[in-house]
């Protein structure tokens, strides 16, 4: 029998990542903090993560991955995004992973992730995975460029009578799916010392892979046309330009034009 995830539900908190970070010294691997409302939710690039109260999933998972080397820390993003993508597929919504770790339905953002690592020597000592997944929300602030939610995507797919989802039930399902990939990573590393099959699956699910689109190289603010062809050994995104030349970019060095 599968054990239920250890989830601590909070009515209101500043940020579930803060609660998980506080729990590092005393709490176990695979502990979750979730909130109905966050007063200071955080996203990537120092952005805020905003959500309507009690409509979406806002939670943080504390992992203590004693099998992951610090140099392999990107595998945590792979684990979490594959779990999210797989969960959404079970709900009838096809999504892609926007490098490094957003989840998109078509060109609409349904989920954002912020991961904060702790390192001890050459190993990961902790990974706090903050996740904001839009579930029931139908209206969003006008300054958000391309948001969507699970219920909106189901409506776009023709399911007009979908009732609101139970956040507690959905979180248990979602966390269990993330843990399935976490356990797969542990098993694969124990067997091969690498994560090749998970990286292969991640690349197959990558948003815009092998398609030519426009991007901005942030250092020069230059607009380019290129296609994503894979990841470097350091998990940088690799773009191929129309002339066949290639270049790798770290996080924040390339911006998508959507």
matplotlib code that plots the C-alpha trace (Angstrom):
import matplotlib.pyplot as plt

x = [0.0, 1.4, 2.0, 0.2, 2.5, 3.4, 1.6, 1.4, -1.5, -1.4, -4.2, -1.9, 1.9, 4.4, 6.0, 5.9, 9.6, 10.4, 8.6, 10.5, 13.8, 13.1, 12.4, 15.7, 17.4, 14.6, 12.2, 12.4, 13.0, 9.7, 8.0, 5.5, 4.2, 1.1, -0.8, -4.3, -2.7, 0.8, 1.5, 5.0, 5.2, 8.4, 9.1, 12.1, 14.3, 13.2, 9.6, 6.6, 4.2, 0.6, -2.5, -6.1, -6.8, -7.7, -7.9, -4.5, -1.8, 1.0, 3.4, 7.0, 8.6, 11.7, 13.9, 17.1, 18.6, 21.6, 22.3, 22.6, 26.0, 26.1, 27.2, 24.1, 21.6, 19.6, 18.2, 15.9, 14.3, 14.0, 12.3, 9.8, 8.9, 8.4, 6.2, 4.1, 3.8, 2.8, 0.2, -1.4, -1.5, -3.6, -6.1, -6.4, -4.0, -1.0, 1.9, 5.5, 8.5, 9.8, 13.5, 14.6, 11.4, 8.2, 5.2, 3.3, 0.1, 0.5, 2.0, 0.3, 2.0, 0.2, 3.0, 6.1, 8.8, 11.5, 14.2, 16.7, 19.5, 21.7, 25.2, 27.5, 30.8, 30.2, 26.6, 23.2, 22.1, 18.7, 16.5, 13.4, 11.1, 8.5, 5.7, 2.8, 0.3, -2.9, -5.8, -9.3, -8.5, -10.3, -9.5, -5.9, -4.4, -4.0, -0.3, 0.4, 1.3, 0.1, -1.5, -3.8, -5.1, -6.1, -9.8, -9.3, -7.4, -10.1, -12.7, -10.6, -10.5, -14.3, -15.0, -17.3, -19.0, -15.8, -16.5, -13.8, -11.0, -10.3, -6.9, -6.1, -6.9, -5.0, -2.0, -1.7, -1.9, 0.6, 3.1, 2.9, 3.7, 6.7, 8.0, 7.6, 10.2, 12.3, 12.5, 13.2, 16.2, 17.5, 17.1, 18.8, 21.7, 22.2, 22.2, 24.2, 25.7, 23.8, 20.3, 20.3, 16.8, 15.3, 17.2, 16.0, 12.4, 12.9, 14.3, 11.3, 8.9, 10.8, 8.8, 9.9, 12.5, 13.6, 11.3, 12.6, 11.4, 12.6, 14.6, 16.5, 20.1, 19.9, 23.6, 23.3, 19.5, 19.8, 16.8, 17.7, 15.9, 17.0, 15.8, 16.4, 18.4, 19.3, 21.2, 24.9, 26.8, 26.1, 22.3, 22.6, 20.2, 21.8, 20.4, 21.1, 20.8, 19.6, 23.2, 23.9, 26.0, 25.3, 25.5, 24.8, 23.0, 22.8, 19.6, 18.8, 21.1, 18.3, 14.8, 11.9, 9.6, 6.1]
y = [0.0, 3.4, 5.7, 9.0, 12.0, 14.0, 17.3, 20.3, 22.5, 26.2, 28.7, 31.6, 32.0, 34.3, 31.6, 27.9, 27.8, 29.7, 27.0, 24.3, 26.0, 26.3, 22.6, 21.5, 20.8, 18.7, 17.4, 14.3, 13.8, 14.2, 16.6, 19.1, 22.5, 23.8, 27.1, 28.3, 31.8, 33.2, 36.8, 36.8, 34.0, 33.9, 32.9, 32.8, 35.8, 37.5, 37.7, 37.4, 34.5, 35.5, 33.4, 33.8, 32.4, 28.7, 28.2, 26.9, 24.6, 26.5, 24.2, 23.3, 19.9, 19.3, 16.7, 15.4, 13.7, 11.8, 10.2, 13.4, 15.0, 18.8, 18.8, 16.9, 19.2, 19.9, 16.4, 17.8, 20.1, 17.1, 15.0, 17.8, 18.9, 15.3, 14.6, 17.7, 17.0, 13.4, 14.4, 16.9, 14.3, 12.1, 15.0, 15.3, 18.2, 17.9, 20.1, 20.8, 21.8, 25.3, 25.2, 25.2, 24.3, 26.1, 24.0, 25.3, 24.2, 25.4, 28.9, 29.4, 29.1, 26.8, 26.2, 27.9, 26.3, 27.8, 25.3, 26.2, 23.8, 23.2, 21.7, 19.8, 18.9, 17.5, 16.3, 17.9, 18.1, 19.5, 20.7, 22.9, 22.7, 25.5, 24.9, 27.0, 25.2, 26.9, 24.6, 26.3, 29.9, 31.3, 35.0, 36.4, 39.9, 41.7, 42.2, 38.4, 37.8, 34.2, 32.4, 29.5, 26.8, 23.2, 24.0, 26.5, 24.0, 21.4, 23.9, 24.6, 20.9, 20.8, 19.9, 22.8, 21.2, 20.5, 21.1, 22.7, 20.4, 19.4, 21.0, 18.4, 15.5, 16.9, 17.7, 14.2, 12.8, 15.3, 14.9, 11.1, 11.4, 13.6, 11.1, 8.4, 10.1, 10.9, 7.2, 6.4, 8.8, 7.1, 3.6, 4.7, 6.3, 3.2, 1.1, 3.2, 6.2, 8.5, 9.7, 9.1, 7.8, 10.6, 13.3, 11.6, 11.8, 15.4, 16.4, 14.7, 16.8, 20.1, 23.1, 24.3, 21.6, 21.3, 24.2, 27.5, 30.4, 33.9, 34.5, 37.4, 37.1, 39.1, 40.2, 42.1, 42.4, 40.9, 39.1, 35.9, 33.0, 29.5, 26.2, 24.3, 21.1, 19.9, 20.6, 20.9, 18.8, 21.6, 21.7, 24.9, 25.2, 24.7, 26.7, 26.1, 29.1, 29.2, 29.1, 25.9, 27.5, 26.6, 28.3, 27.4, 29.7, 29.5, 30.6, 34.3, 34.5, 33.8, 35.0, 33.5, 35.6, 34.2]
z = [0.0, -1.0, 1.9, 1.9, 1.5, 4.6, 3.8, 6.3, 5.2, 6.2, 5.9, 5.3, 5.1, 3.6, 1.4, 1.6, 0.6, 3.8, 5.8, 4.0, 4.5, 8.2, 8.3, 6.8, 10.2, 11.7, 9.0, 6.9, 3.2, 1.2, 3.7, 2.1, 3.1, 1.3, 1.8, 0.8, 0.4, 0.3, 1.2, -0.3, -2.8, -4.8, -8.4, -10.6, -11.4, -8.1, -9.3, -7.0, -7.4, -7.0, -6.8, -5.9, -2.4, -2.1, -5.9, -6.8, -5.5, -3.7, -2.0, -1.3, -1.1, 1.1, -0.5, 1.1, -1.9, -0.4, -3.8, -5.9, -6.5, -6.4, -10.0, -11.0, -9.2, -12.4, -12.1, -9.3, -11.9, -14.2, -11.5, -10.5, -14.0, -15.3, -12.3, -13.0, -16.7, -16.0, -13.4, -15.8, -18.5, -16.2, -16.0, -19.7, -20.3, -22.6, -21.5, -22.2, -20.0, -20.7, -19.8, -17.1, -15.2, -16.1, -17.4, -20.4, -22.1, -25.7, -25.2, -21.8, -18.4, -16.0, -13.5, -12.1, -10.0, -7.8, -6.5, -3.7, -3.1, -0.1, -0.7, 1.7, 0.2, -3.3, -2.5, -2.4, 1.3, 0.6, -2.2, -1.5, -4.5, -4.5, -6.9, -8.0, -10.1, -11.3, -10.8, -10.4, -11.1, -14.2, -14.1, -13.7, -13.3, -16.6, -16.2, -16.3, -20.0, -20.6, -17.6, -17.7, -15.3, -15.3, -15.3, -18.2, -20.3, -19.8, -20.9, -24.0, -24.6, -24.6, -21.0, -20.1, -17.0, -15.0, -11.2, -9.1, -8.0, -4.4, -3.7, -0.9, -3.2, -6.2, -4.1, -2.8, -6.4, -7.7, -5.0, -5.3, -9.0, -8.3, -5.8, -8.4, -10.6, -7.5, -6.7, -10.4, -10.2, -7.1, -8.7, -12.0, -10.2, -8.1, -11.2, -13.6, -11.8, -14.2, -15.1, -18.9, -19.2, -17.2, -19.2, -22.4, -21.3, -20.2, -23.6, -25.3, -23.3, -23.8, -25.0, -28.5, -29.0, -32.7, -33.7, -35.0, -32.8, -31.8, -28.7, -27.2, -26.1, -22.9, -22.8, -26.1, -26.2, -29.7, -31.2, -32.9, -34.6, -33.5, -32.3, -29.1, -29.8, -26.3, -23.1, -22.4, -19.8, -17.3, -18.2, -20.2, -23.1, -26.5, -29.5, -33.1, -35.4, -39.0, -40.3, -38.4, -35.7, -32.0, -28.7, -25.1, -22.6, -18.9, -17.0, -17.6, -20.6, -23.1, -23.1, -24.9, -27.2, -26.8]

ax = plt.figure().add_subplot(projection="3d")
ax.plot(x, y, z, "-o")
ax.set_aspect("equal")
plt.show()
